[in-house]
Amino acid sequence: MSQAIDPATGLPIGAPVVPADPAPRPERIALAGRHVTLAPLDAAAHAALADGAVGPGSEALWQYMPRGPFPDAAAFAAYLDTCAASPDPLFYAILDAQSGAALGHAALMRIDPANRVIEVGNILYTPALQRSPGATEAMRLLAGYVFDTLGYRRYEWKCNALNTPSRIAAGRLGFAFEGIFRQAMIVKGRNRDTAWFSLLDTEWPQVRQAYDRWLAPGNHGPDGGQRLRLSALTAPRIPGETLRRATRADAKVLGALQETAYTPNRALLGVEPLPLLTRPEDLIDAHEVWLLEEGGGLAGALVLDPEPDHLLLWSIAVAPDRQGQGLGARLLAAVEERAKHLDLADLRLYTGEKLARTIGWYARHGWTTERVEARPDRRLVHMTKRVA
């Protein structure tokens, strides 16, 4: 019997899930990063969190939280006792990695092992943590634990629909907006419409590398300022074009496109083309991969590597039956748009010295040869272009 197809999406209905058994429940363990460490919340050990979370000026921290603000440290300590004892939400203290000072807390909650779904919430960042690399790293550590260690399929973010900073944060962190649940809750005696966001396991590899690029030491100057913006690194689309970010679910079609596009170069090079030396799954895990879908299939793909001072065009591929129709030029234009979105002006690429037509094609689009690199099995021409 053939599988039913959803007419709205063209995808099979009820695709099998592997693995389909329940995921492990999150545990009370420490998660160590370079800027912060997450540790199981302990009311006594982390009582100093009150220094940034209680008292005059702290009211805004609690505006959209289910509890608080608290009149004094004793009331806050009772709150921490309740949080520390809770299995769901399961609270983690966010600690400065060097001093061990408590800077905030976050929780994994609405834990649904049977469906491999979990939510992050109850996020409290004191002023010492707000707008710092540690604030982003805390979310990177929790997401990595959920996806890479525990194997959950869906990671949720929910907030009051009026909480604009939280909605912006969700988008910056790579969550996709799903809609508004009207009159979903009553919080502190007031109506709450809830904005829903999600991040899926198939999307996580591209989002994970965005976090890691943003958190890399070279992405922050001596003053702590960022070079590549996380909101740009996690963007799901390139402005002005119809390309979308690849997910793990695209690995098979991406591999087929790479194979058909680059196989003809094998005879010219006398060696395997570099793009075919990497599995498509590894491409999606390690690089930005962008797909151009037209005519009912995958027409082209870009593989990019953003660095703090340049954007590397790692590979560009056009389906053989779509070549000669201007798609390659469109993809090159999309590379430039991506660079502008990342606030980068310098583009780089390398290609085989024996691919004279390819080198000429890049030159006609404004690329210039910078140098030739000799490798044991081939020679590579490095080319550059500067965009306004």
C-alpha positions in Angstrom: 0.0 0.0 0.0 1.4 3.4 -1.0 1.8 6.0 1.7 -0.6 8.9 1.8 0.7 12.3 0.8 -0.3 15.5 2.5 -1.6 17.7 -0.3 -0.5 20.9 1.5 3.1 19.9 1.8 3.6 17.1 -0.7 5.3 15.1 2.0 4.3 11.6 3.3 1.9 11.6 6.2 3.1 10.0 9.4 6.7 9.3 8.3 8.4 6.7 10.6 10.4 8.0 13.5 13.8 6.5 14.2 14.4 6.0 17.1 10.8 5.9 18.3 11.4 4.7 21.9 11.3 7.3 24.7 14.2 9.6 25.2 16.1 9.7 28.5 15.0 12.3 31.0 17.4 15.2 31.6 19.5 14.7 34.7 20.8 17.0 37.4 24.3 17.3 35.9 26.8 20.1 35.2 27.3 21.4 31.7 30.6 23.2 31.3 31.3 26.0 28.8 34.1 28.6 28.4 32.1 31.5 29.8 29.5 29.8 32.0 28.8 26.5 33.7 25.3 25.1 34.2 24.8 23.3 37.5 21.8 21.7 39.2 20.1 24.6 41.1 20.9 24.4 44.8 19.1 26.9 47.0 21.9 27.2 49.6 24.9 27.1 47.2 23.3 29.6 44.8 21.7 31.9 47.3 23.9 34.8 46.2 21.8 34.9 43.0 19.6 37.2 45.1 22.2 39.9 44.7 21.2 40.5 41.1 17.6 39.3 41.3 16.1 41.0 44.4 15.7 44.6 45.4 15.0 47.9 43.8 15.5 47.8 40.0 14.9 44.1 39.7 11.2 44.3 39.0 11.6 44.1 35.2 13.4 40.8 35.5 10.2 39.2 36.8 7.6 41.0 34.6 6.9 37.9 32.5 8.0 35.2 34.9 5.4 33.0 36.6 6.7 34.2 40.1 8.3 37.3 41.5 9.4 39.9 42.1 10.4 39.2 45.6 10.4 41.7 48.5 13.6 40.4 50.1 16.3 37.7 50.1 14.3 35.4 52.4 11.3 35.3 50.0 13.7 34.7 47.1 15.4 31.8 49.1 12.0 30.1 49.5 11.5 30.4 45.8 14.8 28.9 45.1 14.0 26.0 47.5 10.8 25.3 45.4 12.7 25.4 42.1 15.6 23.2 43.3 13.1 20.5 44.5 11.2 20.5 41.2 11.7 17.6 38.7 9.8 19.4 36.0 10.7 22.2 35.5 14.2 21.0 36.1 16.3 24.0 37.1 19.9 24.8 36.4 21.9 27.6 37.9 24.0 29.6 35.4 27.4 30.2 37.0 30.3 32.3 35.8 32.9 29.8 34.7 35.8 31.6 36.4 34.4 32.8 39.7 31.5 30.4 40.1 29.2 33.3 40.9 25.5 32.6 40.2 24.3 34.9 37.4 20.9 33.4 36.5 18.9 30.2 36.0 17.0 28.3 33.3 15.0 25.1 33.2 14.1 22.2 31.0 10.4 21.7 31.3 7.2 20.1 29.9 9.5 17.1 29.6 7.9 14.5 27.2 10.3 11.6 26.8 7.7 9.5 24.9 7.4 12.0 22.1 11.0 13.3 22.5 9.8 16.8 23.1 11.1 19.3 25.7 10.9 23.0 26.4 13.4 25.5 27.7 11.9 28.1 30.0 12.0 30.0 33.3 15.0 31.9 32.0 16.3 34.5 34.5 19.3 36.5 33.5 20.6 39.1 36.0 22.2 42.3 34.7 25.6 40.7 35.0 24.6 38.0 32.5 22.4 39.9 30.1 23.8 40.7 26.6 27.0 38.7 27.3 28.6 35.7 25.5 27.7 33.6 28.6 24.0 34.3 28.1 24.2 32.8 24.6 26.5 30.0 25.7 24.0 28.9 28.4 21.4 28.3 25.7 24.0 26.5 23.5 24.8 24.2 26.4 21.2 23.3 27.1 20.3 22.8 23.4 23.4 20.6 22.9 22.5 18.5 25.9 18.9 18.1 24.6 19.8 17.2 21.1 23.3 15.7 21.1 23.2 13.9 24.4 19.5 13.0 25.0 18.3 12.7 21.4 15.1 14.8 21.6 13.4 15.6 18.3 11.7 19.0 19.2 12.9 21.8 21.5 10.4 24.4 22.4 10.5 28.1 23.4 7.3 29.8 24.7 6.7 33.2 26.0 4.1 35.8 26.7 3.1 37.2 23.3 3.7 40.7 24.7 7.2 39.8 25.7 9.0 41.4 22.7 12.6 40.8 24.0 11.9 37.1 24.4 10.4 36.8 21.0 13.4 38.5 19.5 15.7 36.2 21.5 13.9 33.1 20.2 14.5 34.2 16.6 18.1 35.1 17.3 18.7 31.6 18.8 17.4 29.9 15.7 13.9 29.0 16.9 11.1 29.1 14.3 7.9 31.0 15.2 4.8 28.8 15.0 1.9 31.0 16.1 0.0 32.4 19.1 -2.1 30.4 21.5 -4.8 32.8 22.6 -5.8 32.9 26.2 -3.5 30.1 26.9 -2.8 30.9 30.6 -3.6 33.0 33.6 -0.4 34.3 35.1 -0.4 36.5 38.2 -4.1 37.0 37.6 -3.7 38.3 34.1 -4.4 36.8 30.7 -1.4 35.4 28.8 -1.5 34.8 25.0 1.5 32.5 24.4 3.9 32.7 21.4 5.2 29.3 20.4 8.6 28.7 18.8 10.4 25.4 18.1 13.8 24.0 16.9 13.9 20.5 15.4 16.7 17.9 15.5 17.1 18.1 11.8 17.6 21.9 12.0 20.0 21.7 15.0 23.3 21.0 13.1 23.0 24.3 11.2 21.9 26.2 14.3 24.7 24.6 16.4 27.4 25.7 14.1 25.9 29.2 14.1 26.2 29.3 17.9 29.8 27.9 17.8 30.8 30.5 15.1 29.4 33.3 17.2 31.0 32.0 20.5 34.4 31.4 18.9 37.1 33.6 20.5 38.0 35.2 17.1 34.5 36.5 16.7 34.8 38.9 19.7 37.2 41.8 19.8 39.2 42.9 22.9 36.3 45.1 23.9 33.9 42.1 23.8 32.2 43.4 20.6 30.9 40.9 18.2 32.0 40.6 14.5 29.4 38.1 13.2 25.9 38.7 14.5 24.1 35.5 15.8 20.8 36.7 14.3 22.5 36.7 10.9 24.2 33.4 11.5 20.9 31.7 12.4 18.9 33.3 9.6 16.7 30.7 7.8 16.9 32.5 4.4 19.1 34.7 2.4 17.5 38.2 1.8 16.4 38.7 -1.8 16.5 35.1 -2.9 14.5 31.9 -2.4 17.3 29.9 -0.9 16.7 28.2 2.4 18.9 26.6 5.0 19.4 22.8 4.6 18.5 20.4 7.3 19.6 16.8 8.0 16.5 15.7 6.0 18.1 17.2 2.9 21.3 15.1 3.0 20.2 12.6 0.3 19.1 15.1 -2.3 22.1 17.4 -1.5 24.5 14.4 -2.1 22.8 13.6 -5.4 23.1 17.1 -6.6 26.8 17.4 -5.6 27.5 14.1 -7.4 25.9 15.0 -10.7 27.3 18.5 -10.7 30.9 17.7 -9.8 31.4 14.2 -11.4 32.3 15.7 -14.8 35.3 17.5 -13.2 36.9 14.2 -12.2 38.3 13.6 -15.6 39.7 17.1 -15.9 41.3 17.1 -12.5 42.6 13.6 -12.5 41.5 13.3 -8.9 38.2 13.3 -6.9 36.7 16.8 -6.8 37.0 18.2 -3.3 33.3 18.6 -2.8 32.8 14.9 -3.3 35.3 14.0 -0.6 32.8 15.1 2.1 29.6 13.2 2.9 26.5 15.4 2.6 25.7 14.8 6.3 29.1 16.2 7.2 28.6 19.2 4.9 25.4 20.1 6.7 27.0 19.6 10.1 30.2 21.6 9.4 29.1 24.3 6.9 26.3 26.7 6.0 24.3 24.9 3.3 21.8 26.8 1.3 19.3 25.2 -1.2 17.6 26.6 -4.3 14.5 24.7 -5.1 12.7 25.3 -8.4 10.8 23.3 -10.9 9.8 20.7 -8.3 13.3 19.8 -7.3 16.7 20.9 -6.0 18.1 23.2 -8.7 21.2 24.4 -6.9 23.1 24.6 -3.7 25.7 26.8 -1.9 28.1 25.6 0.8 29.5 28.6 2.7 31.9 29.2 5.7 31.5 32.6 7.4 34.6 33.8 9.2 34.9 37.0 11.2 36.8 38.7 8.4 35.5 37.0 5.2 32.9 34.7 3.7 34.3 31.5 2.0 32.4 30.0 -0.9 33.2 26.4 -0.2 31.2 25.0 -3.1 28.5 26.0 -5.6 26.5 23.4 -7.5 23.8 23.6 -10.2 21.8 20.6 -11.4 23.1 19.6 -14.9 19.6 20.0 -16.4 19.4 23.5 -15.1 22.8 24.7 -16.2 22.9 27.5 -18.9 19.8 29.2 -17.4 21.5 31.8 -15.2 21.2 29.8 -12.0 24.9 29.9 -11.3 24.9 33.7 -11.6 21.9 33.9 -9.2 23.8 31.7 -6.7 26.8 34.0 -6.9 24.6 37.0 -6.3 23.1 35.2 -3.3 26.7 34.7 -1.9 27.1 38.5 -2.1 23.8 39.1 -0.4 24.7 36.6 2.3 28.0 38.4 2.9 26.2 41.8 3.2 23.8 40.3 5.7 26.7 39.1 7.7 28.4 42.5 7.4 31.3 41.0 5.5 33.0 42.7 2.5 35.6 40.1 1.5 34.7 36.9 -0.4 37.0 34.0 -1.0 37.0 30.7 -2.8 39.3 28.1 -4.2 39.0 25.8 -7.2 41.1 23.4 -9.2 43.8 25.0 -11.4 42.9 22.6 -14.3 39.3 23.9 -14.3 40.0 26.8 -16.7 36.4 27.3 -17.7 35.3 27.6 -14.1 38.1 30.1 -13.3 37.1 32.1 -16.3 33.5 32.1 -15.2 34.4 33.4 -11.8 36.6 36.1 -13.4 33.7 37.3 -15.5 31.8 37.8 -12.3 34.4 40.0 -10.8 36.6 37.5 -8.9 40.4 37.9 -9.1 43.1 35.3 -8.6 45.1 35.8 -5.4 47.5 32.9 -5.4 48.0 29.2 -6.4 48.4 26.6 -3.7 50.2 23.4 -4.3 48.8 20.4 -2.6 50.1 16.8 -2.8 47.5 15.7 -5.2 46.4 18.9 -6.9 46.9 22.6 -7.4 44.3 25.1 -6.2 43.6 28.6 -7.5 42.5 30.9 -4.7 40.3 33.8 -5.8 38.8 36.8 -4.0 36.2 39.5 -4.5 35.2 42.5 -2.5 31.6 43.6 -2.2 30.3 47.0 -1.3 
